[in-house]
Amino acid sequence: MKNTLKNAALIVLAANFLFLQGCVHKIVTVPVKVAYKTTKGVVKAVIPNGDKDDKKEKKKKQDIEEN
């Protein structure tokens, strides 16, 4: 009888561990994703793409080559 109860307790403990692992994973990863997206947006806003600068440099080079 004691052996059966120990086995049942271990099975219940393992099942609880697996269910709680899913909850902990969600609690940890969701805020990290939100923080990553927010930081990514802020960095993009602060550091522009630089396409305009590249176009200006190409135009300056072309002007220098023409003269």
Contacts in CASP RR format, 6 or more apart in sequence:
PFRMAT RR
TARGET T0000
AUTHOR 0000-0000-0000
METHOD contacts of the structure
MODEL  1
MKNTLKNAALIVLAANFLFLQGCVHKIVTVPVKVAYKTTKGVVKAVIPNG
DKDDKKEKKKKQDIEEN
END
